Amino acid sequence: MIDGKSPYYKYTPANVLENENFKLYWNCGILTDKTIPFNRPDITSMNKKTKNTFLIDIAVPNTHNLAKTITDKQNNYQELANEICVMWKQKAAQVMPIVISSTGVIPKSLSQSLTRLNLHPNKYTQMQTSVILVTCSIVRNF
């Protein structure tokens, strides 16, 4: 959906990207009929042809909070996923937490999540590099 390649650290995403097959929301709140406390996932990806939606939320917790963060993200956005199925007439809406610890530790489920999002399963190496560089920068500044 994006023409041209720029490094990830220089790219500023648009709030909405759309083509004939996909619609992608970046950091947009989702309006629902009933009040849902967690209605602003980092990325919402809707496949128009297959009627599948992914609610992607990204987190970089400390290593000992990795499992807790994943379950919290799943639980927080499940109600929104159910509401999206009804409102947008989707076959399925799945919550996909993308979690990498601040030291680069990844959960076993990350490569499966990347595969379900049609990303290369080894994409996590680039993500780890980015997280570790930012962690080092924060430590240096502190």
C-alpha positions as CSV (number, residue, x, y, z in Angstrom):
1,M,0.0,0.0,0.0
2,I,3.0,2.3,0.2
3,D,5.1,3.4,-2.8
4,G,8.8,3.6,-2.2
5,K,11.0,2.3,0.5
6,S,12.2,4.3,3.5
7,P,13.9,3.1,6.6
8,Y,11.5,2.2,9.4
9,Y,13.0,4.8,11.7
10,K,12.3,7.6,9.3
11,Y,8.8,6.5,8.3
12,T,5.8,8.3,9.7
13,P,2.6,6.4,9.0
14,A,-0.6,7.9,7.8
15,N,-3.6,7.4,10.0
16,V,-5.5,5.5,7.2
17,L,-4.2,3.5,4.3
18,E,-6.6,1.9,1.9
19,N,-6.6,0.0,-1.4
20,E,-9.1,-2.4,-3.0
21,N,-8.1,-5.3,-0.8
22,F,-7.1,-3.8,2.6
23,K,-7.8,-1.0,5.0
24,L,-5.3,-0.1,7.6
25,Y,-5.8,2.2,10.6
26,W,-2.8,3.5,12.5
27,N,-3.4,4.7,16.1
28,C,-7.1,5.5,15.5
29,G,-9.8,5.0,18.0
30,I,-12.7,2.7,16.8
31,L,-16.2,4.1,17.4
32,T,-18.6,1.4,18.7
33,D,-22.3,1.3,19.6
34,K,-21.5,0.5,23.2
35,T,-18.7,1.9,25.4
36,I,-15.5,-0.2,25.3
37,P,-12.6,1.0,27.4
38,F,-9.9,-0.4,25.1
39,N,-10.9,0.9,21.7
40,R,-7.6,2.2,20.3
41,P,-5.2,-0.6,19.1
42,D,-1.9,0.5,17.6
43,I,-2.8,-1.0,14.2
44,T,-6.2,-2.2,12.8
45,S,-5.8,-4.2,9.6
46,M,-9.0,-5.2,7.7
47,N,-8.9,-7.6,4.7
48,K,-11.9,-6.6,2.6
49,K,-12.0,-9.8,0.5
50,T,-11.7,-12.4,3.3
51,K,-13.6,-10.3,5.9
52,N,-10.9,-10.8,8.5
53,T,-9.6,-8.1,10.8
54,F,-6.5,-8.0,13.0
55,L,-6.2,-5.8,16.0
56,I,-2.5,-5.4,16.5
57,D,-1.1,-3.9,19.7
58,I,2.6,-3.4,20.2
59,A,4.4,-3.4,23.6
60,V,7.9,-3.4,24.8
61,P,7.8,-4.5,28.5
62,N,10.5,-5.6,30.8
63,T,11.5,-9.2,30.4
64,H,9.8,-10.5,33.5
65,N,6.5,-8.9,32.4
66,L,6.4,-10.5,28.9
67,A,3.8,-13.2,29.5
68,K,1.6,-10.9,31.6
69,T,1.6,-8.2,28.9
70,I,0.5,-10.7,26.2
71,T,-2.4,-11.9,28.2
72,D,-3.4,-8.4,29.2
73,K,-3.4,-7.3,25.5
74,Q,-5.5,-10.3,24.5
75,N,-8.0,-9.7,27.3
76,N,-8.2,-6.0,26.8
77,Y,-9.0,-6.0,23.1
78,Q,-11.2,-9.1,22.9
79,E,-14.4,-7.2,23.6
80,L,-13.5,-4.7,20.8
81,A,-12.8,-7.7,18.4
82,N,-16.2,-9.1,19.1
83,E,-17.9,-5.7,18.5
84,I,-16.0,-5.2,15.2
85,C,-17.3,-8.6,13.9
86,V,-20.8,-7.4,14.4
87,M,-20.4,-3.7,13.3
88,W,-18.2,-4.3,10.3
89,K,-19.8,-7.6,9.3
90,Q,-16.5,-9.4,9.6
91,K,-16.1,-13.2,9.6
92,A,-13.3,-13.0,12.3
93,A,-11.5,-10.3,14.3
94,Q,-8.3,-11.5,16.0
95,V,-6.2,-9.7,18.6
96,M,-2.5,-10.0,17.8
97,P,-0.2,-8.7,20.5
98,I,3.3,-8.0,19.2
99,V,5.5,-8.1,22.3
100,I,9.3,-7.9,22.5
101,S,11.0,-7.3,25.8
102,S,13.2,-4.3,26.2
103,T,16.3,-6.6,26.1
104,G,15.1,-8.3,22.9
105,V,13.6,-11.5,24.4
106,I,10.6,-12.7,22.3
107,P,7.8,-15.1,23.2
108,K,7.4,-18.3,21.2
109,S,4.1,-17.1,19.8
110,L,5.6,-14.1,18.0
111,S,6.7,-15.9,14.8
112,Q,3.3,-17.5,14.6
113,S,1.7,-14.1,14.9
114,L,3.9,-12.7,12.1
115,T,3.0,-15.6,9.9
116,R,-0.7,-15.0,10.4
117,L,-0.1,-11.4,9.5
118,N,1.5,-12.5,6.2
119,L,4.9,-11.2,7.3
120,H,8.1,-13.2,7.1
121,P,8.5,-15.3,10.3
122,N,12.1,-14.0,10.7
123,K,10.9,-10.3,10.7
124,Y,11.3,-10.4,14.4
125,T,15.1,-10.0,14.0
126,Q,14.7,-6.5,12.6
127,M,12.2,-5.8,15.4
128,Q,14.6,-7.0,18.0
129,T,17.4,-4.8,16.6
130,S,15.1,-1.8,16.7
131,V,14.1,-2.4,20.3
132,I,17.6,-3.0,21.5
133,L,18.9,0.2,19.8
134,V,16.1,2.3,21.4
135,T,16.8,0.6,24.8
136,C,20.5,1.4,24.5
137,S,19.6,5.0,23.5
138,I,17.4,5.4,26.6
139,V,20.1,4.0,28.9
140,R,22.7,6.3,27.4
141,N,20.4,9.4,27.8
142,F,19.7,8.4,31.4
